[in-house]
Amino acid sequence: MQLAAIRRFGRIGCKGLKGALLLFVGFSTQILGAGLNSYTDLIAKDAGAMPRNGVRVTYLGTNGYQFEFQGHALLVDPYFSRVDLFSIALGSRLQPNMSRVVGGIRYLAPRADAILVTHGHFDHLLDVPIVMSRTHARLIASASAVDLAKRAGASPGDAVTAGDVRRIGPWKIRVLPATHDRLFGRVPFDQPETHGSGRPQRPSDWICGEPLAFLIEVGGQRIYIDSGGTPAQLPPNERVDLAILGMALPDSRARLPAALERLHPRYVLPSHQDNFFRPLDAGFQFGPLTDFSRVRRDCEQANHGRLILLDYFRPWTLPPGGGSKSQSSNPKQRIKS
Ligand SMILES: [Zn+2]
């Protein structure tokens, strides 16, 4: 059952012993379920009141984030339904889990300026129409993701491509090209289904489309965020204060050292590492195909910025300032806020 599940998710056949072994290791990890307890020294969180002029970052699980600055909020990839693996594997009809979505929205600001979506997969876009309506946010995503959201009931979104720039409230958002990690050799759900003109229903209806990354500038801070990617497409060659890098699968891990070299971040936040088939209230558990020990090792060797982790719904405020090389490259820097 589990082999069939992952095959279907990847839409490929599993080739031989190597693939079977990888799956066994993956599911063993899922069963054993490492959480964040071993990494308390890396977890960043606010100790008290929100510092002035800082950008507050709240992790929503999977690749979801809320950024807040001076009364404004911006969301990326909010996903609370956390559909279980077997529903995905069986190609079941997907519906947002309303009680979970409402539970997640309780942690959000009442209004958001926009929702940025990196690509159209269900774990990034399924809940977006509801979150849009509840937070009065506009959607900024690729044309195919905007189309999917609209077919799922969302109000019209702003279809963007790499190179576009949007200014909304205090936010300057640069849209950047990205790639999607491959699962056993190919991007999952990367082709439109032949029946895919109505409301998206099955997991494969939520196609990847054009993957995007975003460079968000606010209050003098620069935050880069993507959902992973292959070494064929690296982040821009410019310094950022916070790099949020998807780390779900081997492709993104392979490009990590080069990504850090280009971004020179003050803080590095590996993302999309949790097991997003489990509900959020079950707590953070690393996903079956992640490898955080390697991510940590590569970050320490790269010596660019401070590696941090965030727990679900525990805000952390990105300290203002910094940006100089001496500050940005100091791996001993301690989290104060
Ligand atoms: Zn995806």
Residues whose N, C-alpha, C, O or C-beta is under 5 A from the ligand:
A	BS01	ZN	H121
